């Protein structure tokens, strides 16, 4: 079986990179830029972004991102594009804004530059867009024609985001190594369309090691307004290492369980990476992982303020049949649960979530 590794054509990370966006677009010689931008970013950094494009001599059209990253919204944006003028799509904002930009570029047949303003997910570097229904339920993974052309991570900007978002990105990144390991054991075909490569697995492992080594310090530095080396390391782990690691290393139970949890309205307010953190603990329960590993993951989550119990997910009073329904959704045909190295039933997932909840309530 062949191995396939995907990665962005260019990954740029550093302070002050927002001021260079116009230059990066000009270098592509693609024409007018169409930017899908988070409303908050427009309100705070809009003039800075416009000045960058003016300095680069590139025309810019803006659209504020609203609602969900849904197929309906993507279709609407594509229908509004003036393709005779627009030559590149930009996504500036959080994960759903970036996934919308990726999906728009896919259907419009245009290159895309992604500018994550938070490090809360590994969406920026992947060749996949996660689509949701308008009510927030998970819809599907959309495989794109190619990886993003350019990813620009401004660490100074990202460090100003709420610390909860950086922690959520760490929760998402936490699953990368364990899911890649499961795929490696099962010989699963990854999101890239082949077996996981040595490169992807190595990046997934480096992602986990970076989280354990620098995670706590990075969170404290962000709380204190410092853009330290540790912050830069975690930004790279959350965005690049996790992005390449999950896509070319593979997804498994952790993201399958996350997808199942999205059907529960009670935890819709919980961020993607927060749900993935708990789901990672549940995957380890499915695998009957050694206590040393369970303790390391649970301890990391507690230190980062990530959920390790059902109550912390807003599911303290969830009815057993509802939790079982989420378990059943996690085992949906064609989903990442199929990549586990053993057969997993909804009853197994239900038991694993309860076991993770019990483990999360323990002090050690």
Secondary structure, 3 states (H helix, E strand, C coil): CCECCCCCCEEEEECCHHHHHHHHHHHHCCCEEEEEEEHHHHHHHHHHHHHHHHHHCCCEEEEEECCCCCHHHHHHHHHHCCCCCEEEEEEEECHHHHHHHHHHHHHHCCEEEEEECCCCCCHHHCCEEEEECCCCCEEEEEECCCCCCEEEEEHHHHCCCCHHHHHHHHHHHHHHHHHHHHHHHHCCCCCCCCECCHHHHHHHHHHHHHHHHHHHHHHHHHHCCCCCHHHHHHHHHHHHHHHHHHHHHCCCHHHHHHHHHCCCHHHCCCCHHHHHHHHHHHHHHHCCCCHHHHHHHHHHHHHHCCCCCCHHHCCCCCCHHHHHHHHHHHCCCCCHHHHCCCCCCHHHHHHHHHHHHHHHHCCC
